[in-house]
Amino acid sequence: MAARFVTRFAPSPTGRLHRGHAFSALCAHEAARAAGGRFLLRIEDIDATRCRSEYEAGIYEDLAWLGLSWEQPVRRQSEHLADYRAALEALAREGLVYRCLRTRKEILAEIGHAPHGAMEAFRGGPLPPDEEARRLAAGEAFAWRLSLSAAEVRLGGFGGLTFVEEGEGPRGETGTVQASPELGGDVVLARKDVGVAYHLAVVVDDALQGITHVIRGQDLFEAAHVQRLLQALLGLPTPVYRHHRLLTGPDGKRYAKRDKAETLAEIRARGVTAAELRRELSFD
């Protein structure tokens, strides 16, 4: 029997939601409703320095105002660090991760240039044992990085890694897509001060929650490549992906927290109703 349609909306409580968030949440919610499936809400709050309880409360308030409903209990990543630690330890036992003590300056020097995103394209490996031991003893911070080289050996290459895209990637990618995890480099899976980073947490969560369809913006399309690799390495199921277009404002830029996009709370304060906003976003 085919798995029932299960999808999720997974915001980080680092600010109030804006139109772009509303569009993504509505896309997932309406897809679940149309399929007679389930819609889950997940709070991705592993960044303790930026996540705040008032923003989390705002997420619930905004989504309820939009007319969305979701299953209880809500999964909060900060309450499940043991799940991510177990996944990281499984990768470590097979030699698929390594401690990276290199600073940003050291990584950029090894890459040879410093374009936007260069940190994610880094491919390296552990430092010599003596140097690693010395720097660890000195209390230097480190990150656990996925070793693409080791992963490629383990899988016999990446040629067998594909995922199904029901939406469209930023360059028109759709249908069966060949995963290219090498484009992301040795991504960070965890840091010394935080037990997990985004890619590992989302792969573990999606598997544990039985997510069959990942519905999210095109800005996260590239993440599907490394997440497909992690699913293969951890023996986890691969959901169907459905990436949607990104909303842009009058200036042509996509709505973003860092650009102080008008929040749903501010829209509500102007007297705009949820029905009016849903119509603006082409829902209802």
Buried (B, 14 or more C-beta within 10 A) or exposed (E): EEEEBBBBBBBBBBBBBBBBBBBBBBBBBBBBBEBEBBBBBBBBBBBEEEBBEEBBEBBBBBBEBBEBEBEEEBBBBBEBBEBBBEBBEBBBEEEBBBBBBBEEEBBBEEBEEEEEEBBBBBBBEBBEEEEBEEBBEEEBEBBBBBBBBBBBEBBEEBEEBBBBBBBBBEEEBBEEBEBBBBEBBBBBBBBBEBBBBBBBBBBBBBBEBBBBBBBBBBEBBBBBBBBBBBBBBBEBEBBBBBBBEBBEBEEEEBBBBEEEBEBBBEBBEEEEEBEEBBEBBEBE
